[in-house]
């Protein structure tokens, strides 16, 4: 397991496969083990780079500090430009990288993420409670958090895999201090307007049962990034890339290498896009209603100015 020291921070990383480099940036509280369903497939087409940022340093600069660690990792690996895939908090880092260092980013894939604090539909208080864990023991808090991150059907159909992920989550993830530093970095991220300047071809992937980042945020993100493609996975939660790995991997490969798309996948993808289009239309209508209701509550403005008596 290679380890690199950058800016006094240790970064454990792995490189697998050959071909164009593909950098995978994991989400809050997850190590590079989270890509256990992506690396075996994607490394057949790309040189996959996975890593852990432990966060020994204070993240006073927020997501920009995490982005700096990514840049520091790529240079010694002699990566001049890479495809970049980010999930959740890693999606924030990927967006920041595409905006600040577009010379490093070829194609961009954003999974189960949003453009930050101005997202149109924040998570519910119930979902937030699941994520934070409250005063529960570390194991109970981790289990509750993972339950919120996965769909009911996934847990019912794959109980052993869920327990395996829980064990990995407890054994090989960031410390509690690092976890909250990364969480605070994420809560201050705001790219609602900046994402319009992303120049990289972009794919947005999301599960329609995501409780932590509701799917309306993916619709808004895909509409904000110029010429972005949106792929919504039915029945999947926040960990869509684990729950529906085959579909997600196929979409990633076909986006990065369009000539690799298989005929049977093409038909399924066209059906998914039709469903996504309907979802986009419904979400846009709902957002317009919310905006109209908000505007109607604004105080009436007048041109009258106070006069002295």
C-alpha positions in Angstrom: 0.0 0.0 0.0 1.8 3.2 -1.2 1.8 6.2 1.1 2.6 9.8 0.1 3.3 12.8 2.3 2.0 16.1 1.0 1.8 19.3 3.0 2.5 17.3 6.2 -0.5 15.1 5.5 -0.2 11.4 4.8 -2.2 10.0 1.9 -2.6 6.3 1.4 -3.3 5.5 -2.2 -3.6 2.7 -4.8 -3.1 2.6 -8.5 -4.6 -0.1 -10.6 -4.7 -0.9 -14.3 -3.5 0.9 -17.4 -4.9 3.4 -19.8 -6.1 7.0 -19.3 -5.9 8.0 -15.6 -9.2 8.0 -13.6 -9.1 9.6 -10.2 -11.8 8.5 -7.8 -12.6 10.8 -4.8 -14.6 9.1 -2.1 -17.2 10.7 0.2 -17.5 11.7 3.8 -16.2 9.1 6.2 -15.3 6.6 3.6 -11.9 5.2 2.7 -10.7 4.0 -0.7 -12.2 0.7 0.1 -15.6 2.2 -0.9 -14.6 1.6 -4.6 -14.6 -2.2 -4.2 -17.3 -2.5 -6.9 -15.7 0.1 -9.2 -12.0 -0.6 -9.4 -12.2 -4.3 -10.6 -14.3 -3.1 -13.6 -12.9 0.4 -14.3 -9.3 -0.7 -14.0 -9.8 -2.8 -17.1 -10.2 0.4 -19.1 -8.4 3.0 -17.0 -5.5 3.6 -14.7 -7.6 4.0 -11.5 -6.2 6.1 -8.6 -7.9 5.8 -5.3 -6.8 7.4 -2.0 -7.6 8.3 1.6 -7.2 11.8 2.9 -6.9 11.5 6.6 -7.1 15.2 7.3 -4.4 15.5 10.0 -4.3 19.2 9.2 -7.1 21.6 9.9 -9.4 22.1 6.9 -9.8 25.8 7.6 -9.9 26.4 3.9 -12.8 24.0 3.5 -13.1 22.0 0.3 -10.3 24.0 -1.2 -7.9 22.3 1.2 -9.1 18.9 0.2 -8.7 19.9 -3.5 -5.1 21.0 -2.8 -4.4 17.5 -1.4 -5.7 16.0 -4.7 -3.4 18.3 -6.7 -0.5 17.4 -4.5 -1.2 13.7 -5.1 -1.4 13.9 -8.9 2.0 15.6 -9.4 4.2 12.9 -8.0 2.2 10.3 -9.9 3.0 12.2 -13.1 -0.6 12.7 -14.0 -1.0 15.8 -16.2 -4.7 15.3 -16.9 -7.3 12.8 -15.6 -10.9 11.8 -15.7 -12.3 12.7 -12.3 -15.1 10.9 -10.4 -16.4 12.1 -7.1 -19.1 10.9 -4.8 -21.0 13.0 -2.2 -18.3 15.2 -0.5 -15.9 13.9 -3.1 -18.2 15.4 -5.7 -17.6 18.8 -4.1 -13.9 18.3 -4.3 -14.2 17.2 -8.0 -16.2 20.3 -8.8 -13.6 22.5 -7.1 -10.9 20.8 -9.0 -12.7 21.3 -12.3 -13.2 25.0 -11.5 -9.8 25.8 -10.1 -7.6 23.5 -12.2 -9.4 22.8 -15.4 -6.1 21.8 -17.0 -6.1 18.7 -14.8 -9.6 17.5 -15.5 -10.6 15.7 -18.7 -14.1 14.4 -18.1 -16.0 14.8 -14.9 -18.4 12.4 -13.2 -20.5 13.6 -10.2 -22.3 10.9 -8.2 -24.8 11.4 -5.3 -23.8 15.0 -4.9 -25.0 18.6 -5.3 -23.5 22.0 -5.9 -23.5 22.8 -2.1 -25.3 24.8 0.4 -27.7 26.5 -2.0 -29.1 23.1 -3.2 -32.8 23.3 -3.8 -33.8 20.5 -1.5 -31.8 19.9 1.7 -32.0 16.7 3.5 -34.7 16.3 6.1 -34.1 16.6 9.8 -34.7 12.8 10.1 -32.0 12.1 7.5 -29.6 14.5 9.2 -30.2 12.7 12.5 -29.3 9.4 10.9 -26.1 10.9 9.4 -24.9 12.5 12.6 -25.7 9.5 14.9 -26.2 11.6 18.0 -25.0 10.0 21.3 -25.0 6.5 19.9 -22.0 4.2 20.2 -19.6 4.3 17.2 -21.0 1.0 15.8 -24.6 2.0 16.3 -24.0 5.5 14.8 -22.2 3.9 11.8 -25.0 1.4 11.3 -27.6 4.1 11.5 -25.7 6.3 9.1 -25.4 3.5 6.5 -29.0 2.6 6.9 -29.8 6.2 5.9 -27.4 6.0 3.0 -29.0 2.8 1.5 -32.4 1.8 0.2 -34.7 -0.6 2.1 -34.6 -3.0 -0.8 -30.8 -3.1 -0.9 -30.5 -3.9 2.8 -33.2 -6.6 2.5 -31.6 -8.2 -0.5 -27.9 -7.9 0.5 -27.7 -8.1 4.3 -24.3 -9.7 4.3 -22.8 -7.1 2.1 -24.3 -4.4 4.2 -22.7 -5.9 7.3 -19.4 -6.1 5.4 -19.5 -2.4 4.5 -20.3 -1.6 8.1 -17.2 -3.5 9.3 -15.0 -1.7 6.8 -16.6 1.6 7.7 -15.6 1.0 11.4 -12.2 -0.5 10.8 -10.7 1.6 8.0 -12.2 5.0 7.8 -11.2 8.5 9.0 -11.1 9.3 12.7 -14.0 11.1 14.4 -12.0 14.3 14.4 -11.3 14.0 10.7 -14.9 13.1 10.0 -16.2 16.3 11.5 -13.5 18.4 9.9 -14.6 17.0 6.5 -18.2 17.5 7.4 -17.7 21.1 8.3 -15.7 21.6 5.0 -18.7 20.2 3.1 -21.3 22.4 4.9 -19.5 25.6 3.6 -19.2 24.5 0.0 -21.2 26.7 -2.4 -20.8 26.3 -6.2 -24.3 27.1 -7.2 -23.2 29.8 -9.6 -19.7 28.7 -10.2 -20.6 25.4 -11.8 -21.8 27.2 -14.8 -18.1 27.7 -15.6 -17.2 24.0 -15.6 -15.7 23.3 -19.0 -15.3 19.6 -18.7 -17.9 17.2 -20.2 -19.9 16.2 -17.2 -22.0 13.2 -16.2 -24.3 13.4 -13.1 -25.4 10.0 -11.6 -27.9 9.8 -8.7 -30.2 7.4 -7.0 -33.9 8.4 -6.8 -34.2 7.1 -3.2 -31.3 9.2 -1.9 -32.2 10.6 1.5 -29.0 12.5 2.2 -28.9 14.4 -1.2 -32.4 14.3 -2.6 -32.6 13.7 -6.3 -33.9 17.1 -7.0 -30.4 18.4 -6.3 -29.0 16.2 -9.0 -31.5 17.6 -11.5 -30.5 21.2 -10.5 -26.8 20.3 -10.7 -27.1 18.8 -14.2 -29.1 21.8 -15.4 -26.5 24.2 -14.0 -23.4 22.6 -15.5 -23.2 23.3 -19.3 -24.2 20.4 -21.4 -24.1 17.9 -18.5 -25.8 14.5 -18.8 -28.0 13.2 -16.0 -28.6 9.5 -15.2 -31.0 8.7 -12.4 -30.9 5.1 -11.1 -34.3 3.8 -9.9 -34.6 2.3 -6.5 -31.2 3.3 -5.3 -30.2 5.3 -2.2 -27.2 7.6 -1.5 -24.7 4.7 -2.1 -26.0 4.2 -5.6 -22.5 3.3 -6.9 -22.6 0.3 -4.5 -26.2 -0.6 -4.7 -26.4 -0.6 -8.5 -22.8 -0.9 -9.3 -23.2 -2.7 -12.7 -25.5 0.0 -14.0 -23.3 2.8 -12.7 -20.1 1.3 -14.0 -21.6 0.8 -17.5 -22.7 4.4 -17.5 -19.3 5.6 -16.4 -17.5 3.5 -19.1 -19.9 4.5 -21.8 -19.4 8.2 -20.9 -15.6 8.0 -20.8 -15.4 5.6 -23.8 -18.6 6.0 -25.8 -17.5 3.4 -28.4 -17.5 0.7 -25.6 -21.3 0.9 -25.2 -23.0 -2.5 -25.8 -26.3 -2.7 -27.7 -28.2 -4.2 -24.8 -27.0 -1.5 -22.5 -28.0 1.2 -25.0 -31.6 0.2 -25.0 -31.7 0.2 -21.2 -30.0 3.5 -21.0 -32.5 5.1 -23.5 -35.3 3.9 -21.2 -33.6 5.4 -18.2 -33.1 8.7 -19.9 -36.8 8.9 -20.7 -37.6 8.4 -17.1 -34.9 10.9 -16.1 -36.4 13.5 -18.5 -39.9 13.1 -16.9 -38.2 13.4 -13.5 -36.5 16.6 -14.6 -39.8 18.1 -15.8 -41.6 17.3 -12.6 -38.7 18.6 -10.4 -38.5 21.8 -12.5 -42.2 22.4 -12.0 -42.0 21.8 -8.3 -39.0 24.1 -8.0 -40.9 26.8 -9.9 -43.9 26.5 -7.5 -41.6 26.8 -4.5 -39.9 29.9 -6.0 -43.2 31.5 -6.8 -44.5 30.9 -3.3 -41.3 32.4 -1.9 -41.5 35.5 -4.1 -45.2 36.0 -3.1 -44.1 36.3 0.6 -41.6 39.0 -0.1 -42.6 42.4 1.3 -44.1 44.7 -1.3 -41.5 47.3 -2.5 -42.4 50.9 -3.2 -40.6 53.8 -4.7 -41.8 56.1 -2.0 -39.1 57.6 0.2 -39.6 59.0 3.7 -40.4 62.7 3.8 -39.5 65.1 6.6 -42.4 66.9 8.2 
